[in-house]
Amino acid sequence: MHDIIEHYGKVVIALAGVLAAVLLTAAVVVIVTDKTKGAVNDISYEQQIYDAIDATQTESQA
């Protein structure tokens, strides 16, 4: 009986380790995804385009 309990105890510990690894991976993925979406949404593409157009027009007029 003691051997069975010892075996299942190791199985439970191993499963807990796998669960912890999965939860940590999921947390990292969520954090990276949120930060990436936030950074991309903060980029002002239109302003960069207008600045590039203005720079090109200024160079061609000079």
URNORVEN-V816172 format. One line per field, one symbol per residue. phi: phi as a letter, one per 30 degrees, with the letter a starting at -180 (. if undefined). psi: psi as a letter, one per 40 degrees, with the letter a starting at -180 (. if undefined). burial: 1 if it has 9 or more other ideal C-beta (glycine too) atoms within 8 Angstrom, else 0. Layout:
phi->???
psi->???
burial->???
This chain:
phi->.ddddddddddddddddddddddddddddddddddddddddddcdddddddddddddddddd
psi->dddddddddddddddddddddddddddddddddddddddddehgddddddddddddddddd.
burial->00000000000000000000000000000000000000000000000100000000000000
